Amino acid sequence: MNLVESIRIAIRALNANKVRSALTMLGVIIGVAAVILLVAIGTGVQEEVTGSIEGLGSNLIFAFPGNVEEGGGGGFSVTKQFTLEDVTLLERRLGTSDEVVPIIQSPATLKVGSRELRTTIAAANEHADEVFTSTYLGGRGYRRSEVAASARVIVIGSKVKDKLFSNTDPVGKKLDVNGQQFTVIGHIAAQGGSLTGDQDNQVYMPVTTAQRLLGTKDIGAIVVRAEDPRSVDMLRLRMQQILRPKFGDEFSVFTQEETLGILTQLLGTLTFMLAGIAGISLLVGGIGIMNIMLVSVSERTREIGIRKAVGAKTYDIMSQFVIEAVVLSIAGGAVGIALGWGGSAALRQWVPTEVTWWAVALAFFFSAAVGIFFGVYPAYRASRLDPIDALRYE
C-alpha cells in the first residue's frame, strides 16, 4: 500500500469520528497557538526595548547607583545615591565636549480643571535635548537659566497633550503637577515605549525643579554622551575612575552597546522560556493523540485482522496508524498557526508583537513530531495483533 493510499485511508478513518478527532486536535491547536502568540509577544517586546535604547541617541554611557553585577538576577541594594555634586564633578573632569545629563524619574498626577491623569516625571538638565532624540511640535525645551532657578516649567508628551489639552495649543497653559502649578513651555511628538515606560505619557522638567517637587537631592541615573564615538570605551573607564573614590564599587557604568547586549540576552531568554511553557500544552496534546489512537486500535481490531488476513503487512498497519496521528497533529498545527497569527495581530494594539518565521516553523515541526512520537506506540500495538485473534475480537 503506497503513501497516498495510506493518507486517504487515514483521513477517511478520522472523518468517521469528526467530533472525537476535533477534540483530539484541540490540545495541539492550543499548544501551537500559545507557542506562536507568546513568542510573538516576547519578540515584539524585545524589538521595542532595543529600538527605544537605540532611539535615545548615540554614543551614550549610563551610570547607575548600586553594583548591578554583584546584585545578579535577584536585584541589588543601593547604599549611596548620586547627587548633582557628582554630575558637576563629571562635567568638570570630563570636559565640555561630552554632555552630562542627570536623570530623575517619579510617578506624578496631573490636573487641568476637572481632568486628571497619572503620568511619569522625567527630569534632566539643559543638555537633555542634545543627548536624547525628540521632536518638538510646539514650544521649546527648558534653558540653563531655568534649571539653575528651579523654574516651574514643563514639557509634555503627546498622550498628555491629547488627554489634557485636546484640540488646543498647550504652550503657555497652566498644569497642576502633584498639587503645584507649572507652565507648559513645549510638547513633543509621539515616541512610543522605552525602558522607562510610555514616553508619550511623560512630562519633562528641570532636574532641580523635580528635586524640589519630590523633596529629594538624589539622582536616579547619569547619562553621558560622548562627542567622539571612538572615545566611548575610554570615557567609560574615565567615569569609573572619577566616581570610584566616593562610591567604591557601589555603582555601575554601562555603554549603550553593553546595555543592549544585556537586555537582548535577558529578553531572548524570557522568550524561549515562554515558548517552553507553551510547549507543555503541546505535550499534553500529544498525550491526547496517543490516548485516542489506542482507543482507535481497540475499536478497529477486527478491521486490522481482516487487513492482515488479505495480505496487509506489519509495515502497512503501522504506517496507517502513524499517518492518522500525524494528520491529526499537522491539521491541529495548521489551525493553531492561524489562531496564533490572528491573536498576535489582534493584541498588537495593546502590546508589541512580532510573529517570526522560526516560531512558526518550530510550532509546525514540533506538532508533526508530536504526532509521530505519540502515534508510534499505538501503531506498534496495532501492527503486532495476531490476525486470528483479531478476527475473533468482538
C-alpha positions as CSV (number, residue, x, y, z in Angstrom):
1,M,0.0,0.0,0.0
2,N,1.5,3.3,-1.1
3,L,1.7,6.5,0.9
4,V,-1.1,8.3,-0.9
5,E,-3.5,5.4,-0.3
6,S,-2.4,5.3,3.4
7,I,-3.2,9.0,3.8
8,R,-6.5,8.6,2.1
9,I,-7.5,5.7,4.5
10,A,-6.3,7.7,7.5
11,I,-8.4,10.8,6.5
12,R,-11.4,8.6,5.9
13,A,-11.0,6.9,9.4
14,L,-10.6,10.3,11.1
15,N,-13.6,11.7,9.2
16,A,-15.8,8.9,10.5
17,N,-15.3,10.3,14.0
18,K,-15.4,14.0,13.4
19,V,-16.1,15.2,17.0
20,R,-13.5,12.9,18.6
21,S,-10.9,14.0,16.0
22,A,-11.6,17.7,16.6
23,L,-11.4,17.3,20.4
24,T,-8.1,15.4,20.0
25,M,-6.7,18.2,17.8
26,L,-7.7,20.8,20.3
27,G,-4.7,20.2,22.6
28,V,-2.4,20.6,19.6
29,I,-4.2,23.7,18.4
30,I,-4.0,25.4,21.8
31,G,-0.3,24.4,22.2
32,V,0.8,25.7,18.7
33,A,-1.3,28.9,19.1
34,A,0.2,29.5,22.5
35,V,3.8,29.0,21.3
36,I,3.4,31.4,18.4
37,L,1.5,34.0,20.5
38,L,3.9,34.0,23.4
39,V,7.0,34.1,21.2
40,A,5.4,36.9,19.2
41,I,4.9,38.9,22.4
42,G,8.4,38.2,23.7
43,T,10.0,39.1,20.3
44,G,7.9,42.2,20.0
45,V,8.8,43.5,23.4
46,Q,12.5,42.7,22.7
47,E,12.4,44.7,19.4
48,E,10.6,47.6,21.1
49,V,13.0,47.8,24.0
50,T,16.0,47.5,21.7
51,G,14.6,50.2,19.4
52,S,13.9,52.5,22.3
53,I,17.5,52.3,23.5
54,E,18.9,52.9,20.0
55,G,16.4,55.8,19.7
56,L,17.6,57.5,22.8
57,G,20.6,58.8,20.8
58,S,24.1,57.5,20.1
59,N,27.4,57.1,21.9
60,L,25.6,57.0,25.3
61,I,27.1,55.8,28.6
62,F,24.8,55.1,31.6
63,A,25.8,55.3,35.2
64,F,23.6,53.8,38.0
65,P,24.0,53.8,41.8
66,G,24.5,50.2,43.1
67,N,26.5,47.4,41.8
68,V,24.4,45.6,39.2
69,E,26.9,42.8,38.5
70,E,27.1,41.8,42.2
71,G,23.4,42.0,42.5
72,G,22.9,39.4,39.8
73,G,19.4,38.4,38.8
74,G,18.0,38.9,42.3
75,G,18.3,42.7,42.3
76,F,20.8,44.8,44.3
77,S,20.7,47.2,47.2
78,V,21.7,50.9,46.8
79,T,23.6,52.4,49.8
80,K,24.8,55.5,48.1
81,Q,22.9,57.7,45.7
82,F,24.1,60.1,43.0
83,T,23.6,63.8,43.6
84,L,24.1,67.0,41.5
85,E,27.5,67.4,43.0
86,D,28.5,64.1,41.3
87,V,27.2,65.5,38.0
88,T,29.2,68.7,38.4
89,L,32.3,66.7,39.2
90,L,31.9,64.6,36.0
91,E,31.3,67.8,33.9
92,R,34.4,69.4,35.3
93,R,36.7,66.3,35.0
94,L,35.4,65.1,31.6
95,G,35.5,68.4,29.8
96,T,32.9,70.5,27.9
97,S,32.8,68.4,24.7
98,D,30.9,65.5,26.4
99,E,27.3,66.3,27.7
100,V,26.5,65.0,31.2
101,V,22.7,64.6,32.0
102,P,21.3,63.8,35.4
103,I,18.1,61.8,35.4
104,I,15.2,61.7,37.9
105,Q,12.0,59.7,37.4
106,S,9.0,59.5,39.6
107,P,5.2,58.9,39.2
108,A,3.0,62.0,39.3
109,T,-0.6,63.2,39.0
110,L,-1.5,65.9,36.5
111,K,-4.6,68.0,36.7
112,V,-6.1,70.6,34.3
113,G,-9.5,71.7,35.6
114,S,-11.6,68.6,36.2
115,R,-9.3,66.4,34.1
116,E,-6.7,64.2,35.8
117,L,-4.0,61.9,34.5
118,R,-1.4,59.6,36.1
119,T,1.9,60.0,34.4
120,T,5.7,59.9,35.0
121,I,8.1,62.8,35.6
122,A,11.3,62.6,33.6
123,A,13.6,65.3,34.8
124,A,17.0,66.3,33.3
125,N,19.2,69.4,32.7
126,E,19.6,71.7,29.8
127,H,21.6,69.1,27.8
128,A,18.7,66.7,27.5
129,D,17.6,67.8,24.0
130,E,21.2,67.4,22.8
131,V,21.6,63.9,24.2
132,F,18.1,62.4,23.7
133,T,16.2,62.2,20.4
134,S,13.0,64.1,20.4
135,T,10.9,66.3,18.0
136,Y,9.1,69.4,19.3
137,L,5.7,70.0,17.7
138,G,5.4,73.3,19.6
139,G,7.2,75.4,22.1
140,R,10.8,74.7,23.3
141,G,12.8,72.8,25.9
142,Y,13.9,74.3,29.2
143,R,17.0,76.5,29.4
144,R,20.1,76.5,31.6
145,S,18.8,79.6,33.5
146,E,15.5,77.7,34.2
147,V,17.5,74.7,35.6
148,A,19.5,77.0,37.8
149,A,16.4,78.8,39.1
150,S,14.3,75.6,39.6
151,A,11.7,77.1,37.4
152,R,8.2,75.5,37.3
153,V,8.2,74.9,33.5
154,I,7.3,71.7,31.9
155,V,7.4,69.9,28.5
156,I,4.7,67.3,27.9
157,G,4.4,64.1,25.8
158,S,1.9,63.5,23.1
159,K,-0.6,61.5,25.2
160,V,-0.5,64.1,27.9
161,K,-1.3,66.8,25.3
162,D,-4.1,64.7,23.8
163,K,-5.8,63.9,27.1
164,L,-5.4,67.2,28.9
165,F,-5.2,69.8,26.0
166,S,-7.1,68.1,23.2
167,N,-7.6,70.4,20.2
168,T,-5.8,73.3,21.9
169,D,-2.2,74.6,21.9
170,P,-0.8,73.7,25.4
171,V,2.1,76.1,25.2
172,G,1.6,78.8,27.8
173,K,-1.1,77.0,29.6
174,K,-1.1,76.1,33.3
175,L,-0.8,72.5,34.5
176,D,-1.0,71.1,38.1
177,V,1.7,68.6,39.0
178,N,1.3,66.9,42.4
179,G,-0.6,69.9,43.6
180,Q,1.9,72.5,42.3
181,Q,1.3,74.7,39.2
182,F,3.6,74.6,36.2
183,T,3.6,76.4,32.9
184,V,3.8,74.3,29.7
185,I,6.6,75.5,27.5
186,G,6.6,72.8,24.9
187,H,5.1,69.5,23.7
188,I,6.9,66.7,21.7
189,A,5.9,64.2,19.0
190,A,4.9,60.6,19.8
191,Q,8.0,58.5,20.6
192,G,6.4,55.2,21.8
193,G,7.6,52.9,24.6
194,S,11.0,52.8,26.3
195,L,12.9,51.2,29.2
196,T,11.2,53.7,31.5
197,G,7.6,53.1,30.2
198,D,5.5,55.0,27.8
199,Q,7.5,58.1,26.8
200,D,4.3,59.7,25.4
201,N,2.7,59.6,28.8
202,Q,5.6,61.5,30.5
203,V,6.3,65.1,31.4
204,Y,9.7,66.7,31.3
205,M,11.0,69.3,33.7
206,P,14.4,70.7,35.0
207,V,16.1,68.3,37.4
208,T,16.4,70.9,40.1
209,T,12.6,71.6,39.9
210,A,11.9,67.8,40.2
211,Q,14.2,67.6,43.3
212,R,12.2,70.4,45.0
213,L,8.9,69.0,43.9
214,L,9.8,65.5,45.2
215,G,11.7,66.7,48.3
216,T,14.9,64.8,47.4
217,K,18.5,65.5,46.5
218,D,19.1,62.1,44.9
219,I,19.7,61.5,41.2
220,G,18.4,58.2,39.7
221,A,21.0,57.9,37.0
222,I,23.6,59.9,35.0
223,V,23.8,59.7,31.2
224,V,26.9,60.9,29.3
225,R,27.1,61.4,25.6
226,A,30.5,61.0,24.0
227,E,31.2,63.6,21.3
228,D,33.6,61.2,19.6
229,P,32.2,57.6,19.0
230,R,35.8,56.3,19.3
231,S,36.1,57.6,22.8
232,V,33.2,55.7,24.3
233,D,35.2,53.0,26.0
234,M,37.9,55.4,27.2
235,L,35.1,57.7,28.6
236,R,33.5,54.8,30.4
237,L,36.8,54.0,32.2
238,R,37.3,57.7,33.0
239,M,33.8,57.9,34.6
240,Q,34.7,54.8,36.7
241,Q,37.9,56.5,37.9
242,I,36.1,59.7,38.8
243,L,33.2,58.0,40.7
244,R,35.2,55.3,42.5
245,P,36.8,57.4,45.2
246,K,33.4,58.3,46.6
247,F,31.3,55.2,45.7
248,G,33.9,52.4,45.8
249,D,32.2,49.5,43.9
250,E,28.7,50.8,44.7
251,F,27.9,52.0,41.2
252,S,27.6,50.6,37.7
253,V,28.6,52.1,34.3
254,F,27.4,50.6,31.0
255,T,27.9,51.7,27.4
256,Q,24.9,51.7,25.1
257,E,26.2,48.6,23.4
258,E,26.6,46.8,26.7
259,T,23.1,47.8,27.8
260,L,21.7,46.5,24.5
261,G,23.6,43.2,24.9
262,I,22.4,42.6,28.4
263,L,18.8,43.4,27.6
264,T,18.8,41.3,24.4
265,Q,20.2,38.3,26.3
266,L,17.6,38.7,29.1
267,L,14.6,39.2,26.8
268,G,15.8,36.4,24.5
269,T,16.0,34.0,27.4
270,L,12.5,35.1,28.5
271,T,11.1,34.5,25.0
272,F,12.5,30.9,25.0
273,M,11.1,30.3,28.5
274,L,7.7,31.5,27.3
275,A,7.9,29.1,24.3
276,G,8.9,26.3,26.6
277,I,5.9,26.9,28.9
278,A,3.6,27.0,25.9
279,G,5.2,23.8,24.6
280,I,3.9,21.9,27.6
281,S,0.4,22.2,26.2
282,L,1.7,20.6,23.0
283,L,3.0,17.7,25.1
284,V,-0.5,17.4,26.7
285,G,-2.0,17.4,23.2
286,G,0.4,14.7,22.1
287,I,-0.7,12.5,25.1
288,G,-4.3,13.1,23.9
289,I,-3.4,11.9,20.5
290,M,-1.8,8.7,21.8
291,N,-4.9,8.1,24.0
292,I,-7.3,8.4,21.2
293,M,-5.2,6.3,18.9
294,L,-5.1,3.5,21.5
295,V,-8.9,3.7,21.6
296,S,-9.0,3.6,17.8
297,V,-6.8,0.4,17.8
298,S,-9.1,-1.3,20.2
299,E,-12.3,-0.3,18.2
300,R,-10.8,-1.4,14.9
301,T,-9.3,-4.7,16.0
302,R,-11.5,-6.8,13.6
303,E,-10.6,-4.3,10.7
304,I,-6.9,-4.9,11.4
305,G,-7.5,-8.7,11.4
306,I,-9.2,-8.6,8.1
307,R,-6.5,-6.4,6.6
308,K,-3.8,-8.8,7.8
309,A,-5.8,-11.8,6.5
310,V,-5.9,-10.4,3.0
311,G,-2.2,-9.7,2.9
312,A,-1.5,-6.4,4.6
313,K,2.0,-6.3,6.1
314,T,3.0,-5.2,9.5
315,Y,4.5,-2.1,8.0
316,D,1.2,-1.2,6.3
317,I,-0.8,-1.5,9.5
318,M,1.8,0.5,11.5
319,S,2.2,3.3,8.9
320,Q,-1.6,3.7,8.7
321,F,-2.0,4.5,12.4
322,V,1.2,6.7,12.4
323,I,-0.2,8.6,9.5
324,E,-3.5,9.1,11.2
325,A,-1.7,10.6,14.3
326,V,0.4,12.8,12.1
327,V,-2.6,14.0,10.1
328,L,-4.3,14.9,13.4
329,S,-1.3,16.8,14.7
330,I,-0.5,18.6,11.4
331,A,-4.1,19.7,11.0
332,G,-4.2,20.9,14.6
333,G,-0.8,22.7,14.0
334,A,-2.2,24.5,10.9
335,V,-5.2,25.7,12.8
336,G,-3.0,26.7,15.7
337,I,-0.7,28.7,13.5
338,A,-3.7,30.6,12.0
339,L,-5.1,31.3,15.5
340,G,-1.7,32.3,16.9
341,W,-1.1,34.7,14.0
342,G,-4.5,36.2,14.3
343,G,-4.2,36.6,18.0
344,S,-0.8,38.3,17.6
345,A,-2.4,40.8,15.2
346,A,-5.3,41.4,17.5
347,L,-3.0,42.1,20.5
348,R,-0.8,44.5,18.6
349,Q,-2.9,47.5,19.6
350,W,-2.1,46.8,23.3
351,V,1.3,45.1,23.4
352,P,4.1,44.9,20.8
353,T,4.0,41.6,18.9
354,E,6.1,40.2,16.1
355,V,5.5,36.7,14.6
356,T,8.8,35.3,13.5
357,W,9.4,32.6,10.9
358,W,11.3,30.4,13.3
359,A,8.4,30.4,15.8
360,V,6.0,29.3,13.1
361,A,8.5,26.6,11.8
362,L,9.2,25.4,15.4
363,A,5.5,25.1,16.2
364,F,4.7,23.3,12.9
365,F,7.5,20.8,13.0
366,F,7.1,20.2,16.7
367,S,3.4,19.5,16.2
368,A,4.3,17.0,13.5
369,A,6.9,15.4,15.8
370,V,4.3,15.1,18.5
371,G,2.1,13.2,16.1
372,I,4.9,10.8,15.1
373,F,6.2,10.3,18.6
374,F,2.8,9.7,20.3
375,G,1.5,7.7,17.3
376,V,4.2,5.1,17.2
377,Y,3.2,3.1,20.2
378,P,-0.5,2.7,19.3
379,A,0.6,1.9,15.7
380,Y,3.1,-0.7,17.0
381,R,0.4,-2.3,19.1
382,A,-1.9,-2.4,16.1
383,S,0.8,-4.0,13.9
384,R,1.5,-6.7,16.4
385,L,-2.0,-8.0,16.6
386,D,-2.4,-11.7,15.7
387,P,-4.8,-11.8,12.7
388,I,-6.7,-14.9,14.0
389,D,-7.2,-13.3,17.4
390,A,-8.2,-10.0,15.8
391,L,-10.9,-11.7,13.7
392,R,-12.3,-13.4,16.8
393,Y,-12.4,-10.0,18.6
394,E,-15.9,-8.7,19.4
